């Protein structure tokens, strides 16, 4: 799948991480994690790939690569804020499509990056993102696996850490068996035009966002359109802990 217009990929890469200190520079097959993520963006055909970081060590690690680096404030509370500053530093125009690819996704499928860019380029879409089917009841009940409910047009109605919609009759019988029906897990990759990225970053946190601790709810609560595509390929787990890093090493060694 390709987009009819060009797009850029911006990767927020804050150096400090509670669960995996120095995460962007953790080595995966001998190279920094952030470089693996950037290569996925380059493979997707992005016109430009930027890393927005707060640490000169990340910039130094990317020297000599096609990746451009924006040195952003260490005070940003979220990746969205960091990318808004990156957009200003890069000088992108208001209509430029930007894909926000998380800095801990070294296996993000090319098709997923392209799909988000294509969705974000559609008229009337403020925010674009992806989802995948929930295949087991453990994921459905897991608060760390964010669920999304879509309308018939494929736009988001709500995001939640709870199993939504709630399968009343099935869960009245048992919560150990996956109920019949469709449930969707949100995949945390985003696309938007630069003008909306800046608008998003300037919005105050929403009430629902503060309850669920899900930034995308800020957009929905403010009445904006969020288009949710279905991922054509799985998004393997990201790297957020030392255990995740070890699993990623194993995956690479197996040639996946």
N, C-alpha and C positions, 0 to 999 in steps of 0.2 A: 504494500500500500504506500502511496506517495502523496505528498501534499501538492496542491496546485500553486501554492505560493511558498516562498522560502520561509525558513524559521531558524531561530537560534535556540540553543540549549544553554541554560545557566544552571550551575551546580553549586548550591550553598555548601560550604565546607568550613564549618566552625572547628577550630583546632581542639578546644576543650570538649571532653565528653566524659560524663560521670562513669559510665559503664565500660568505656574503652578509650582511655586517655590517648590524645594525639591520633584520633581515629583516621583522619585523611591520609596520614603518612604511615599507617600500619602497613607492613609489607605483605603482599599477596603474590606468591610466585616471584618474589624478589623485587617487586615494583610497588610503588605506593598505591593504596586502595583507590585514591581519587583519580589516578591515571587510568585505572581499569574502567571506572565509571565514565570518564571523558571519552574513552575509546568507543564505548557503546554509542555515545552521542554522535561521534564522528562517523561511525558506521551507518547511522540512521540517515545521513545526508544533511546534517545541520550545516547551514551557511557559516555559522560561527559557533564555537564552544567556549564558554567562559566558566571559570571557577571563581566564585565570590567567597573570599576568605578573610580572616582577621589576623593571619599570622604569616610573617615573611618566610617561614620555613616551607610553607605550602607553595608559595610563589617560586622559591628556589628549586623545589622538587620538580616543578613543571617547566623549568627553563629548558629551551631547546626543543620543545614539543609544539604542535600546532595550537595548543590550548592557550587562551588569553586569560589573564588573571586580573581581577578587580580587588584591590585592597579596601575592605569595608570596615565599618566601625565594629569594635568588639562588644558594643552595648546593644546590638540588635536582639530583640527577644525572640525572633522567629526567622526562618528561612525566607519568608515572604518579604519581610522588612529588608533583609540583606540583599535580596534580588532587586528590590525597588531602587536601592542605592546603586547596585551594579548597573541597572538600566540607565540611570542618570550619568554614571561615569563613562559608560560605553557610548552614550549619545544616540541610542536607538530612537527612531521616530515613534509616534503614538500608536501607529497601526501595526507595528512589528509584532509578529507572533513569537512568544517566548515559551519554551517548555521548561518547567521547573523539575529537574531530575535530582532526586535525593542523592547526596554524596556517599551513601552506603549501599548503592545498588549496582554492584559490579557485573551482575548477570541480567540487567534489564534488557528485555528483548527489543531488537530494532523495530519490530512491527508495532510494539506498544508506544514507543517514542513517536513514531510517525503517525499513529492513530490519534494521539492526543493533539499533535500539531494540526492535523486535518480538522479535528473537531473544533479547535480553538479558532480556526480560520473561517468557520461558517458564520453567516450573518446572524446577529442576535444572540450569539453565545457569549456570555461573560466569562465563565470559567469552565474548562473542560477537564475531565478526569476519566478514570477507567474502573471497571469492576470485573469480578470473576465469580463463577458459581461457588456457593458454599457446598462442600461435598459431604461433610460429616457434622454430627451434632456437637462434637467438642468445639469445633470452630464456631458454630452458631452461638454457643454459650460463652465463648471466650471474649472477655471485654477488651482484650488487646487486638482482636480482629474486628475492625470496624465494619458494620453492615450499612448498606444503602438501599433505600426504597426508591424505585423509579416510576414515573408515570408512563402512559402508553407511547409518548414521544421519545422516551429514553432520558428525560430530564429528572434530576434528583428531586424527590419530595422531602427526604430526610436522611440524615446520617446518624447512626447511633452505635454505642458500644453494646447495647442490648440486642437480643434477637428480634429484629423487626422485619416484617410484621410478626406479631406474637401468634403462634399456632395454638390457639386456645384449646381446641378439643384434643389435639394430639398430645400436648403437654399436660393436659389433665389426666391422661392415661399414663404417660411415661416421658421422662426427659432423657432417657438413655438411648432412644432410637431416633434417627433422623426422620422428621416428619415429611410427608408428601408435599410437594409444592416447590417453589423457586425462592431461594434466598441468595443475596449477592454480597460478596465481600468487597469493600472498597480497596482499591490499589492507590497508594499515595503518590501519584505522579500528576502534575497539573500543567495546563496550558492556558494562556491568556494573551491578549494584546497588551502592549506596554501601558496604554492609557488606563486599562482596568487594573493591571498590576499595581500601579501607583495609587489608584483609588482604593483598592483592597488594603494596601499597607496603611493608608490613612484612616481607615474605618476604626472606630472604637470597638473593643471586644464586645460581642453580643452576649445576651443573657444565656442563650442555649449553649453557645460556645463555652462559657464559663462553667456550666453544669457538666457537660460531657467532655470538656477539654479537647474539642475538635475545632480547629481553626476554620475549616470549610463551612461550618454552620453559621459563621459570621456573614458569609455571602448569601446563604439562603434566607436567613432571618431578615436581612436588609432588602429582600425582594428581588434578588438578581437570579438570572438563569444559569443553572449548572448542568451542562450536558455530560452524561455518563455513558461512555461506550463500553462494550464488552470486549475484553482483551482476547485477541486471537491466540496468543501463546501464554503459558504460565509465566508469572513473575516469581522467580525463586526467592527465598527469604533473603533479606538484606543482612548487613554485617553491623551488629550493634553491641556485641559482647565478645570476649575472647573465645567463647565456645562457637559463636557464629563464624569467627575468623578461621578457626580450625576446620569447621565444616566447609567453608569456602575453599580453603587450601586443598582439601580432599577432592572437592568437586573439580577444581582446575587440574589436579593431578590425574583425574580420571578422564580428562579431555572433554568435559561437558561445557 
